């Protein structure tokens, strides 16, 4: 199972104590406890237990290796989820709920209204000084959190390719306007396509 320290590291400690207490109270009935926890994800949607469980797993993440593991052997601990289905089946409500439950590290975007730069990073020029700066996109803003992408199929293929490095390597490499850098994107991606 997941240690409370996983939530403590992921969400800044606020969820660790209630998490531990909740599971201690339900130690003899873990499946009933799971159902209680899942009822808090998009409570207006009836059913969808498997989809809610997938979202819950993305929210709490996996357990990455310890701090003394060499960088070449590290594995990502985040769970990525793709919800695919017909329109009006609750996918958007699940995404909104996931982003909301992730707190300040939850970022929700609509694919039709974003681009590769909006997902990764953009180079912006300060009109007053003329200096260029990197402005983080949704994936970098949600570092150690969750990004919910609604309507993934509407995102152009070139922009969708920007997700690959972020999801696999958990970084975004940027080379724009003479600026070169790497931004961390250690986040779970929960996306919906219809």
C-alpha positions as CSV (number, residue, x, y, z in Angstrom):
1,X,0.0,0.0,0.0
2,X,0.9,3.7,-0.1
3,X,2.6,5.2,2.9
4,X,1.3,8.4,4.4
5,X,4.6,9.9,3.6
6,X,3.8,9.7,-0.1
7,X,0.9,12.1,0.5
8,X,2.9,14.2,2.9
9,X,5.6,14.7,0.2
10,X,3.1,15.2,-2.6
11,X,0.7,17.7,-1.0
12,X,2.7,19.4,1.6
13,X,1.7,17.5,4.7
14,X,-1.9,18.6,5.0
15,X,-3.3,15.2,3.9
16,X,-0.9,12.9,5.8
17,X,-2.5,12.9,9.2
18,X,-6.2,12.4,8.1
19,X,-5.0,9.8,5.6
20,X,-3.3,7.7,8.3
21,X,-6.2,8.1,10.7
22,X,-8.8,7.2,8.1
23,X,-7.0,4.0,7.1
24,X,-6.3,3.1,10.7
25,X,-10.0,3.3,11.5
26,X,-10.8,1.1,8.5
27,X,-8.0,-1.4,8.9
28,X,-10.4,-4.4,9.1
29,X,-12.5,-3.3,6.1
30,X,-10.2,-1.9,3.5
31,X,-12.5,-2.4,0.5
32,X,-15.4,-0.5,2.3
33,X,-12.9,2.3,3.1
34,X,-11.8,2.4,-0.5
35,X,-15.5,2.9,-1.5
36,X,-15.9,5.7,1.0
37,X,-12.8,7.4,-0.4
38,X,-14.0,7.0,-4.0
39,X,-17.4,8.5,-3.2
40,X,-15.5,11.8,-2.6
41,X,-14.3,11.9,-6.2
42,X,-16.9,13.6,-8.4
43,X,-19.7,12.9,-5.9
44,X,-22.4,14.0,-8.4
45,X,-21.6,11.1,-10.7
46,X,-23.1,7.7,-9.8
47,X,-21.1,4.6,-10.5
48,X,-17.9,4.9,-12.6
49,X,-16.0,3.0,-9.8
50,X,-13.2,2.0,-12.1
51,X,-12.7,5.5,-13.5
52,X,-12.8,7.0,-10.0
53,X,-10.3,4.4,-8.8
54,X,-7.9,5.4,-11.7
55,X,-8.3,9.0,-10.8
56,X,-7.6,8.2,-7.1
57,X,-4.4,6.4,-8.0
58,X,-3.3,9.3,-10.1
59,X,-4.0,11.7,-7.2
60,X,-1.9,9.7,-4.6
61,X,0.7,8.6,-7.1
62,X,3.0,5.7,-6.8
63,X,6.0,5.3,-4.6
64,X,9.3,6.4,-6.2
65,X,12.7,5.2,-5.2
66,X,14.5,6.5,-2.1
67,X,16.6,9.6,-2.1
68,X,19.9,7.7,-2.4
69,X,19.0,5.9,-5.6
70,X,21.3,6.9,-8.5
71,X,19.7,9.2,-11.0
72,X,20.2,6.7,-13.8
73,X,18.0,4.2,-11.9
74,X,15.2,6.4,-10.8
75,X,11.7,5.7,-12.0
76,X,8.8,8.0,-12.0
77,X,6.2,7.4,-9.4
78,X,3.3,9.2,-11.0
79,X,0.4,7.4,-12.6
80,X,-1.0,8.8,-15.9
81,X,-4.6,8.1,-16.8
82,X,-6.5,8.4,-20.1
83,X,-10.3,8.4,-19.8
84,X,-11.8,7.5,-23.2
85,X,-15.5,7.3,-24.0
86,X,-18.6,8.7,-25.5
87,X,-19.6,12.4,-24.9
88,X,-21.6,13.1,-21.8
89,X,-20.3,10.1,-19.8
90,X,-18.8,12.1,-16.9
91,X,-15.1,12.4,-18.1
92,X,-15.0,16.2,-17.7
93,X,-16.5,16.1,-14.2
94,X,-13.9,13.5,-13.2
95,X,-11.1,15.8,-14.5
96,X,-12.5,18.8,-12.7
97,X,-12.8,16.8,-9.5
98,X,-9.2,15.5,-9.8
99,X,-7.8,19.0,-10.4
100,X,-9.8,20.3,-7.4
101,X,-8.7,17.5,-5.1
102,X,-5.1,18.1,-6.0
103,X,-5.3,21.5,-4.4
104,X,-2.9,24.3,-5.4
105,X,-0.9,21.8,-7.5
106,X,-3.9,20.8,-9.6
107,X,-4.0,22.5,-13.0
108,X,-6.9,21.9,-15.5
109,X,-6.7,22.8,-19.2
110,X,-8.9,22.4,-22.2
111,X,-7.1,21.0,-25.2
112,X,-8.8,23.3,-27.7
113,X,-7.7,26.4,-25.8
114,X,-4.0,25.4,-25.3
115,X,-0.8,24.8,-27.2
116,X,2.6,23.1,-26.7
117,X,3.8,26.4,-25.1
118,X,0.8,26.5,-22.8
119,X,1.5,23.0,-21.7
120,X,5.3,23.2,-21.4
121,X,6.8,26.8,-21.3
122,X,6.7,30.0,-23.3
123,X,9.4,32.6,-23.9
124,X,7.9,36.0,-23.1
125,X,9.5,39.4,-23.6
126,X,9.2,42.0,-20.8
127,X,7.9,45.1,-22.6
128,X,9.6,47.5,-20.1
129,X,13.1,45.9,-20.1
130,X,13.1,44.0,-23.4
131,X,14.5,40.9,-21.5
132,X,13.3,37.4,-22.3
133,X,12.0,35.1,-19.6
134,X,10.5,31.6,-19.4
135,X,6.9,31.4,-18.3
136,X,6.0,27.9,-17.1
137,X,3.1,26.1,-18.7
138,X,0.5,23.8,-17.1
139,X,2.9,20.8,-16.7
140,X,5.6,22.8,-15.0
141,X,3.1,24.7,-12.8
142,X,1.7,21.4,-11.6
143,X,5.1,20.0,-10.5
144,X,4.4,17.4,-7.8
145,X,0.7,17.6,-8.5
146,X,-1.7,16.8,-11.3
147,X,-2.6,18.1,-14.7
148,X,-6.1,17.4,-16.1
149,X,-6.4,17.8,-19.9
150,X,-9.9,17.7,-21.3
151,X,-10.5,16.9,-24.9
152,X,-7.0,15.5,-25.6
153,X,-8.1,14.4,-29.1
154,X,-8.6,18.0,-30.1
155,X,-5.0,18.9,-29.3
156,X,-3.0,18.9,-32.6
157,X,-0.5,16.1,-33.0
158,X,2.5,18.5,-32.8
159,X,1.3,19.9,-29.6
160,X,0.5,16.5,-28.2
161,X,4.1,15.5,-28.8
162,X,5.1,18.1,-26.3
163,X,3.5,15.8,-23.6
164,X,5.9,12.9,-24.3
165,X,9.0,14.2,-22.5
166,X,7.0,15.6,-19.7
167,X,5.1,12.3,-19.0
168,X,8.1,10.0,-19.5
169,X,11.1,11.9,-18.3
170,X,9.2,14.3,-16.0
171,X,11.0,17.3,-17.4
172,X,10.5,19.8,-20.1
173,X,13.6,20.9,-22.1
174,X,13.2,24.4,-23.4
175,X,15.3,26.2,-26.0
176,X,13.5,29.4,-26.9
177,X,14.5,33.0,-27.6
178,X,18.1,32.3,-26.6
179,X,17.0,30.7,-23.3
180,X,17.9,27.1,-22.6
181,X,16.7,25.3,-19.6
182,X,14.9,22.3,-18.1
183,X,11.8,22.6,-16.0
184,X,10.6,19.8,-13.7
185,X,7.2,18.3,-14.5
186,X,6.9,15.6,-11.8
187,X,3.1,15.4,-12.1
188,X,0.4,12.9,-13.0
189,X,-1.5,13.6,-16.2
190,X,-5.2,12.7,-16.3
191,X,-6.7,13.3,-19.7
192,X,-10.0,12.7,-21.4
193,X,-10.6,11.9,-25.0
194,X,-13.9,11.2,-26.7
